[in-house]
Amino acid sequence: MRTWLTDRFGLTVPVVAAPMAGVSTGALAAAVTGAGGLGTIAVGPATTPERLREDSATARAGGAFGVGLLAWALQDGGAALVDAVVDQSPALVSVSYGPYARWVPTLQAAGIVVATQVGTLAEALAAQEAGVDLLVARGGEGGGHGRDDVATLPLLQSVLDAVELPVLAAGGVGTARGLAAVLAAGAVGAWVGTAFLACSEAATSEAARQRLVAADDTGTAYGRVFDVGQRLDWPPEYGGRALRNAFSARWAGREDLLATDDGAASELREARARGDFDIACIYAGQGVGLLRGERPASDVVAELARAGELLDRAAGRSTHD
């Protein structure tokens, strides 16, 4: 499975592990890269330069790695954090969700491939105009934050038809079948998150792993309940997909009230501290129903690598038709 992605980063499997806050530390990134994909680390508003250096050193032991940045969190003091990222020499930096364009020249000047996540065709065209190197077409099925306007396959088709950049598909790709599908459509690979959530190298807690493995394909919901409840400054157009629980069921559709309910905010904060996931959130995509248990990241990458066999088999069938 040779694509622009594998050639550019020296991969054997055209997969990038999505940077997931609280999950994608250096250990997971190193494991994914060591298995033939490209691992990433997540850098959020609370990430310190010291933590960044530690995670980067761990990730680098596996080979090339990437970093995920939140553009909305870079508006105050972002230059120092971007400089700290550049100092770690990642192969790829994703800057998404907010005013990212100002950071593209700085990162590219350091020889870094710059990607951004897009959820609509308009966002894809704007990103191409901004000069990014790589697009991540993220459909509404994806876990964590992003738009819920268009599903992965319709979005991927429209983006591939409209842009000249390499495109990764994100949202709902969790097995070899999903990777084969997006490669056949013309993507250069997949941006995979949920499939890595239960990996032994992920920073996911044991209680959260159990919830993830027990969830079925209808076990997630999209919305802003957890952002509002945690008083996070995410732009409102980028909600989050997470496992359904009692807290999200109680407050869905009542976000205006939640925004002024300090007791509910405290309840959510305390539940997160003690790992009570009837209240605290676990971000995951619709592919969560594909999880079967905890396993090493190398097993996930090996499963995704079977996409090559599926594509070869499909080509063989079409040859004989």
Buried (B, 14 or more C-beta within 10 A) or exposed (E): BEBBBBEBBEBBBBBBBBBBBBBBBBBBBBBBBBBBBBBBBBBEEEBEBEBBBBBBEBBBBBBBBBBBBBBBBBEEEBEEBBEBBBEBEBBBBBBBBBBBBBBBEBBBEBEBBBBBBBBBBEBBBBBBEBEBBBBBBBBBBBBBBBBBBBBBBEBBBBBBEEBEBBBBBBBBBBBBBBBBBBBEBBBBBBBBBBBBBBBBBBBBBEBBBBBBBEBEEEBBBBBBBBBBBBEBEBBEEBBBBBBBBEBBEEBBEEBEEBBEBEEBBEBBBEBBEEEBBEBBBBBBBBBBBBBEEBBEBBEBBBBBBBBBEBBEEEEEEEEEE
